[in-house]
Amino acid sequence: MSSLTDVAKAAGVSIATVSRVISHPEKVASQTQIAVRKAMKDLDYQPNRVARRLRQRGGKRQLLGLIIPDIQNPFFAEIARGVEDVAYANQFAVMLCNSDENLEKESFYLDVMRAESVDGIILPPINDQDPAVRKIAESGMPIVTVDRSLSDSTIDKVEVDNRQGAFDAVAHLIKLGHNRIGLITGRINISTSRDRKLGYEQALAAGEIPLNPDYVRVGDYKQASGYALTDELLALPVPPTALFVANNLMAVGAIEAVHKRNLKIPRDVAIIGFDDLPWADALDPPLTMVRQPAYEVGRAAAELLLNRLGSPDSPAAWLRLRPRLIFRKSC
C-alpha cells in the first residue's frame, strides 16, 4: 500500500506539500497540484480520512452522525435515505448506528461519534428526557431530533403531526360506523406515542364516543407486541370492532393475531396502522395506513443540521410535516 512519502517522492515535492494538496488545495500552485494528483493516481494512494479530519482543526470534518432506534423498521430506513441523500449532495458522509431503543447502547454510540469528530448528529431520542442526548447537546455538539423530541428543549427538530394523523385515522373508523375502537400505542414516554394517543382520544370525543380504558394497550413498536396486544383485545368479552395501531410493525402483528383467530378483516375487525409499509398492498388485506413523509423528514433534518453548521447562533428551527391517510382494504 502506497504511503504519503511514496507520493511525495514520485511527485518531487515534500510530504507537507502533499498534505496541503489533500487538505487545502487552494494554498498550492496548480502545476504542483497536478503533479501530486497524478502521483496519487499512479500509486493508487487513498488519503486516510481520519487523519485528514484531524488535520482540519477548526473546520468541518464532512461527517454526520445518524442514530436510529430500529434499522429493520422501513420508516427509519426511509429517514436514513433522506439524510444520506442530502449529506452526499453536500459532500458529507454519514455514520449510521442502531440503538435498539437501548439507552446504554445509544450513549455508547454518541461517545463514539464525538470521538470520531462528527460535525453534528441526527437522531430520535429514546425518550423525552433522554439524558445522553441532553448531555451531548449541552457540550455544544449540533443536534437535530427527528420523529421524537425532548421535552422543554430548544434543539432543532423535525417531526410529523402525529396527533392529526391519529385523529384522521380514528375519525375515518367512526365515519364507517365503528364505536368500539381499540388503540395499540407505543411507550408513553415517547412524544410520538402521546401525540397519537391524544389524536385517538380527540377523535372519540368529536364523535361523542366515551373513552373505554379497556380498549387501550401500550406496546413497544415491535411486531410481537402488536400480535400479543391485539390478541388481548380480541379476547375481551365485548371486543373492539376496529383497531388503530400506532406504528407499522405492530400493525403487521395485529393482522397476524386476527388471522390466527380465523377472523376476517375488515368484516370482523377493521384495522388502520401508522407509518405505512412498502409492501402494504401485498398484505391480506392491503392495509389502510397513515403515511408519514419519512424520506422528507430525513432530508429536512439533514438540511437543518447543515444550516446549523453554517449558522451556529441562529434560533432553533422546528419543522412539522403533515401525514396523510392512505385508503386500502383493511377498513
Rosetta blueprint (number, residue, H / E / L):
1 M L
2 S L
3 S L
4 L H
5 T H
6 D H
7 V H
8 A H
9 K H
10 A H
11 A H
12 G L
13 V L
14 S L
15 I H
16 A H
17 T H
18 V H
19 S H
20 R H
21 V H
22 I H
23 S H
24 H L
25 P H
26 E H
27 K H
28 V L
29 A L
30 S H
31 Q H
32 T H
33 Q H
34 I H
35 A H
36 V H
37 R H
38 K H
39 A H
40 M H
41 K H
42 D H
43 L L
44 D L
45 Y L
46 Q L
47 P L
48 N L
49 R H
50 V H
51 A H
52 R H
53 R H
54 L H
55 R H
56 Q L
57 R L
58 G L
59 G L
60 K L
61 R L
62 Q L
63 L E
64 L E
65 G E
66 L E
67 I E
68 I E
69 P L
70 D L
71 I L
72 Q L
73 N L
74 P H
75 F H
76 F H
77 A H
78 E H
79 I H
80 A H
81 R H
82 G H
83 V H
84 E H
85 D H
86 V H
87 A H
88 Y H
89 A H
90 N L
91 Q L
92 F L
93 A E
94 V E
95 M E
96 L E
97 C E
98 N E
99 S L
100 D L
101 E L
102 N L
103 L H
104 E H
105 K H
106 E H
107 S H
108 F H
109 Y H
110 L H
111 D H
112 V H
113 M H
114 R H
115 A H
116 E L
117 S L
118 V L
119 D L
120 G E
121 I E
122 I E
123 L E
124 P L
125 P L
126 I L
127 N L
128 D L
129 Q L
130 D L
131 P H
132 A H
133 V H
134 R H
135 K H
136 I H
137 A H
138 E H
139 S L
140 G L
141 M L
142 P L
143 I E
144 V E
145 T E
146 V E
147 D L
148 R L
149 S L
150 L L
151 S L
152 D L
153 S L
154 T L
155 I L
156 D E
157 K E
158 V E
159 E E
160 V E
161 D L
162 N H
163 R H
164 Q H
165 G H
166 A H
167 F H
168 D H
169 A H
170 V H
171 A H
172 H H
173 L H
174 I H
175 K H
176 L L
177 G L
178 H L
179 N L
180 R L
181 I E
182 G E
183 L E
184 I E
185 T E
186 G L
187 R L
188 I L
189 N L
190 I L
191 S H
192 T H
193 S H
194 R H
195 D H
196 R H
197 K H
198 L H
199 G H
200 Y H
201 E H
202 Q H
203 A H
204 L H
205 A H
206 A H
207 G L
208 E L
209 I L
210 P L
211 L L
212 N L
213 P H
214 D H
215 Y H
216 V E
217 R E
218 V E
219 G L
220 D L
221 Y L
222 K L
223 Q H
224 A H
225 S H
226 G H
227 Y H
228 A H
229 L H
230 T H
231 D H
232 E H
233 L H
234 L H
235 A L
236 L L
237 P L
238 V L
239 P L
240 P L
241 T L
242 A E
243 L E
244 F E
245 V E
246 A L
247 N L
248 N H
249 L H
250 M H
251 A H
252 V H
253 G H
254 A H
255 I H
256 E H
257 A H
258 V H
259 H H
260 K H
261 R L
262 N L
263 L L
264 K L
265 I L
266 P L
267 R L
268 D L
269 V L
270 A E
271 I E
272 I E
273 G E
274 F E
275 D E
276 D L
277 L L
278 P L
279 W L
280 A H
281 D H
282 A H
283 L L
284 D L
285 P L
286 P L
287 L L
288 T E
289 M E
290 V E
291 R E
292 Q L
293 P L
294 A H
295 Y H
296 E H
297 V H
298 G H
299 R H
300 A H
301 A H
302 A H
303 E H
304 L H
305 L H
306 L H
307 N H
308 R H
309 L H
310 G H
311 S L
312 P L
313 D L
314 S L
315 P L
316 A L
317 A L
318 W E
319 L E
320 R E
321 L E
322 R L
323 P L
324 R E
325 L E
326 I E
327 F L
328 R L
329 K L
330 S L
331 C L
